[in-house]
Amino acid sequence: MSKNIIPQLSDDIVIHTINKNEFFIHQTVYDHRVKISSELYDFLKLIDNSKDLATIVNEYNSKYESILTEGFAKDFLYNKLAKYGIIIDETTTIKSNTKPSYLKLSFIFISKKRVSKITKYLKYLFIPKVIFCMFFLSFIIIIFSFYILRDQIFHSTITKPEWMIFFILSFIGVTFHEFGHASAASYYGAEHGGIGGGFYLFMPVYFADVTDIWKLTKQKRIIVNLAGIYFELIYVFILILFGYIFDYTILIMLSCIFSLSILHSLNPFLRSDGYWVLSDAIEKPNLMSHGFIKITQIFRRKNSWLFLDYFILIYGLISYSFILFFLYFVIVKNPNSILYFPQNLKHFFENIFYDNGSFSLVELGKLFIPLLFFYLVFGILKNLYKSLVLKV
């Protein structure tokens, strides 16, 4: 069946180790990354661009005492890898590299070239002694500021001019956050792309393209993932320092409020920095998908499950429990947030144009909660529709 098929590996691929059981292939021209098992990696090592498929399969079965079939090998090479440009096949159309499905309307607004001009200087902030000093100083000054201004931070209403200052400070801060990821990648020898924006769960988000860090060790990937938070701490430290020097209390308050975004970044149940840290720590890319798969297997026999499998199951249950709790909170406990959403939205925009308009974190919550609810409901209905169409 496959006597005349001679698999040809592309010259434009690099294979990196994820862990002892998993590898990923990087197609450098089309920038695709495909995860494979150690068994399939051993199979690919036998391809020398001269032996036919039947010979390769026989060699593999003999060397590794396996029962690999030619049909499976052909499907793996030409239906799975060829579309990513890893196996050369003139009859296969190579897929274009797209952004993650969870990121909507994404775009690059600072090019790789411009980012590189800055990261070549910022990367020195990742010298170990510098990291220790900056973390220590930032932590101390933020805790001190929260302690002496806690009542003003949590109970004061922000006026329109102050809100605009906060918006500008936040914009600069989240941009600096992404420079942190890019600078850390550069420091450890991984390439970074540009810095862009998009929408995740109805919220505008920034991202730095640091996909190339998959070739780094687990410890270095975790540092790159935490680098954005590290840069935010430095940024807040500088702002608070200026606030004390020039006796500008509102700057200290707004800086402390902005620092609360770090807690959001550490959340492992959203696709934020905490999620990627946990994913790298347990070496499970696409952690949410793994969690969902474990939930579907919950009633199957688990004789071969390890501790990590149970951990991923618990992670999946917690993730989807948050969604169920949120839906319960909105529908049962706080239905007014949905019923009065148009009115609250109108009031919000009126405040923007009023000279004496003011804002508070509570008012923003009244808008964000129903927006997130509508997004989740839309996603559920969309997936339900797709499943019904597939069944038909």
Secondary structure, DSSP 8 states (H G I E B T S, - for coil): --TT----B-TTEEEEEEETTEEEEEETTTTEEEEEEHHHHHHHTT--SSS-HHHHHHHHHHHHT----HHHHHHIIIIIIGGGTSB--TTS--------TTSEEEEEEE-HHHHHHHHHHHGGGGSHHHHHHHHHHHHHHHHHHHHHHHHHHHH--EEHHHHHHHHHHHHHHHHHHHHHHHHHHHHTT-----EEEEEETTEEEEEE--GGGGGS-HHHHHHHHHHHHHHHHHHHHHHHHHHHHTT-HHHHHHHHHHHTHHHHHT-TTTTSHHHHHHHHHTT-SSHHHHHHHHHHTTTS--TT--HHHHHHHHHHHHHHHHHHHHHHIIIII-THHHHTHHHHHHHHHHHHHSTT-EE-HHHHHHHHHHHHHHHHHHHHHHHHHHHHHHH-
